[in-house]
Amino acid sequence: MRAYLNGKMDLSQAEAVADLVASSNKASHLAAISQLKGQFSNELVLLRNELLKLTSLLELELDFSDHEDLEFADRAELLELAEITDARIRELAGTFKQGQAIKHGIPVAIVGKTNVGKSTLLNKLVGDDRAIISSIHGTTRDTIEDEIEIDGVKFRFIDTAGIRETTDEIERIGIERTMRAIEKARIVIWLFDTLPARSEILKMAELTKGKRELDVLNKCDLYDMEHFVPNMVPMTCISAKHGTGINTLKRKIFEEAKNDGLIGQESDIIITNARHYDSLIRAHESTQQVIDSLEQNLSTDLIAENLRQAINVLAEITGSQITPQETLDNIFSNFCVGK
């Protein structure tokens, strides 16, 4: 707080200190370090300066409003610059999904019928006896979660109740929670212990529409893999009991997360803070209004007001404010020549 109040760091950097302290994996640690070093702040300064140039030119026009035909800012250039700036704002906001995954862990649901080895797989993945293992069908009645790191990224694995028709009220509630776990998951592991029919796989895929899905055959040591149906959806073969294929499965889980855009380059700016995301969305809405106003050739004062809103919203992130002097400096830097 003292560093922020004395101008040693901006508000987003101060928040990064808390994120750094709370980071629980390599990816969240790197994201916090990047923000603490000011990479996000520097990006905001660039965006803010571009918007400030626009509003400074428009402010000049308003000052000379008596001259109706006088334009200091070419509308085509303004539109192009507004579109470029808005695209970058949307790009930054688009990393929030990845940021949340990095900060809180990527949720992976392990689902399937009863007794296919879901709890055994969870225990093997996390290296601990987190879930009760039994040959009795319907042992798991509730979701059980645990976390591990794969290549520096945190994943939250969720063991779920087996899906089947049942008259047991408690088990039925557990199955309902399984469906909710599927909805919340980014990746779903469908676990089988026998070679399923293609129709069964397609039925399962319907439940996980829009999710990254991995079809996994457990107890593969009991089967002759040459009997795979040729047109069957590709499956990852493991033995949760003996640990066979677990490392391969982890690599595939990591690749699915990467393909889903949840894992990026270490040098990328990633938004992990919900407050920052909200401000970027509001800044996008304001810049979009600027674009719409320019395209519709609306009045200069309306365009300038939307620009000021976008600038103020971005300033909220770093805790800085736009001063009248900054506007004047931009005006004179653009139009005055010499000392």
ChimeraX attribute file (.defattr): number of C-alpha atoms within 10 A of each C-alpha:
attribute: neighborCount
match mode: 1-to-1
recipient: residues
	/A:1	12
	/A:2	9
	/A:3	12
	/A:4	15
	/A:5	10
	/A:6	9
	/A:7	10
	/A:8	12
	/A:9	20
	/A:10	21
	/A:11	20
	/A:12	21
	/A:13	25
	/A:14	18
	/A:15	17
	/A:16	24
	/A:17	15
	/A:18	12
	/A:19	21
	/A:20	18
	/A:21	10
	/A:22	13
	/A:23	19
	/A:24	18
	/A:25	20
	/A:26	16
	/A:27	24
	/A:28	26
	/A:29	19
	/A:30	18
	/A:31	25
	/A:32	26
	/A:33	17
	/A:34	21
	/A:35	24
	/A:36	22
	/A:37	13
	/A:38	17
	/A:39	18
	/A:40	20
	/A:41	22
	/A:42	12
	/A:43	15
	/A:44	20
	/A:45	15
	/A:46	12
	/A:47	19
	/A:48	21
	/A:49	15
	/A:50	16
	/A:51	22
	/A:52	22
	/A:53	20
	/A:54	23
	/A:55	26
	/A:56	24
	/A:57	21
	/A:58	23
	/A:59	21
	/A:60	16
	/A:61	21
	/A:62	17
	/A:63	9
	/A:64	14
	/A:65	13
	/A:66	9
	/A:67	10
	/A:68	9
	/A:69	9
	/A:70	12
	/A:71	16
	/A:72	14
	/A:73	17
	/A:74	9
	/A:75	13
	/A:76	11
	/A:77	11
	/A:78	20
	/A:79	18
	/A:80	12
	/A:81	17
	/A:82	21
	/A:83	16
	/A:84	13
	/A:85	19
	/A:86	24
	/A:87	15
	/A:88	14
	/A:89	23
	/A:90	16
	/A:91	14
	/A:92	21
	/A:93	21
	/A:94	17
	/A:95	20
	/A:96	20
	/A:97	17
	/A:98	21
	/A:99	24
	/A:100	18
	/A:101	23
	/A:102	28
	/A:103	23
	/A:104	17
	/A:105	22
	/A:106	23
	/A:107	23
	/A:108	25
	/A:109	30
	/A:110	28
	/A:111	26
	/A:112	25
	/A:113	19
	/A:114	21
	/A:115	21
	/A:116	21
	/A:117	26
	/A:118	30
	/A:119	27
	/A:120	23
	/A:121	24
	/A:122	25
	/A:123	21
	/A:124	18
	/A:125	19
	/A:126	16
	/A:127	10
	/A:128	11
	/A:129	12
	/A:130	16
	/A:131	19
	/A:132	11
	/A:133	15
	/A:134	13
	/A:135	10
	/A:136	9
	/A:137	13
	/A:138	21
	/A:139	17
	/A:140	23
	/A:141	17
	/A:142	19
	/A:143	19
	/A:144	17
	/A:145	17
	/A:146	17
	/A:147	18
	/A:148	16
	/A:149	17
	/A:150	15
	/A:151	12
	/A:152	15
	/A:153	21
	/A:154	22
	/A:155	23
	/A:156	19
	/A:157	27
	/A:158	26
	/A:159	27
	/A:160	30
	/A:161	31
	/A:162	27
	/A:163	19
	/A:164	14
	/A:165	10
	/A:166	11
	/A:167	8
	/A:168	10
	/A:169	9
	/A:170	13
	/A:171	21
	/A:172	19
	/A:173	13
	/A:174	21
	/A:175	24
	/A:176	15
	/A:177	17
	/A:178	25
	/A:179	18
	/A:180	14
	/A:181	21
	/A:182	23
	/A:183	17
	/A:184	14
	/A:185	21
	/A:186	21
	/A:187	26
	/A:188	27
	/A:189	23
	/A:190	21
	/A:191	24
	/A:192	24
	/A:193	22
	/A:194	13
	/A:195	19
	/A:196	14
	/A:197	12
	/A:198	13
	/A:199	10
	/A:200	11
	/A:201	16
	/A:202	12
	/A:203	11
	/A:204	16
	/A:205	18
	/A:206	10
	/A:207	12
	/A:208	20
	/A:209	11
	/A:210	11
	/A:211	17
	/A:212	18
	/A:213	19
	/A:214	21
	/A:215	19
	/A:216	22
	/A:217	24
	/A:218	26
	/A:219	19
	/A:220	20
	/A:221	13
	/A:222	10
	/A:223	14
	/A:224	8
	/A:225	11
	/A:226	7
	/A:227	8
	/A:228	14
	/A:229	13
	/A:230	8
	/A:231	7
	/A:232	13
	/A:233	14
	/A:234	13
	/A:235	16
	/A:236	16
	/A:237	22
	/A:238	23
	/A:239	21
	/A:240	23
	/A:241	13
	/A:242	13
	/A:243	13
	/A:244	16
	/A:245	15
	/A:246	18
	/A:247	13
	/A:248	13
	/A:249	18
	/A:250	15
	/A:251	13
	/A:252	14
	/A:253	21
	/A:254	21
	/A:255	14
	/A:256	20
	/A:257	23
	/A:258	14
	/A:259	12
	/A:260	16
	/A:261	14
	/A:262	21
	/A:263	22
	/A:264	17
	/A:265	9
	/A:266	11
	/A:267	10
	/A:268	13
	/A:269	18
	/A:270	29
	/A:271	25
	/A:272	25
	/A:273	17
	/A:274	12
	/A:275	12
	/A:276	20
	/A:277	21
	/A:278	15
	/A:279	20
	/A:280	26
	/A:281	19
	/A:282	17
	/A:283	25
	/A:284	22
	/A:285	17
	/A:286	22
	/A:287	26
	/A:288	19
	/A:289	19
	/A:290	25
	/A:291	22
	/A:292	14
	/A:293	18
	/A:294	19
	/A:295	12
	/A:296	9
	/A:297	11
	/A:298	12
	/A:299	10
	/A:300	17
	/A:301	14
	/A:302	14
	/A:303	22
	/A:304	23
	/A:305	17
	/A:306	21
	/A:307	27
	/A:308	20
	/A:309	16
	/A:310	28
	/A:311	24
	/A:312	18
	/A:313	24
	/A:314	25
	/A:315	20
	/A:316	16
	/A:317	22
	/A:318	21
	/A:319	14
	/A:320	13
	/A:321	13
	/A:322	13
	/A:323	8
	/A:324	8
	/A:325	9
	/A:326	13
	/A:327	17
	/A:328	14
	/A:329	12
	/A:330	17
	/A:331	20
	/A:332	11
	/A:333	12
	/A:334	12
	/A:335	9
	/A:336	8
	/A:337	7
	/A:338	4
	/A:339	3
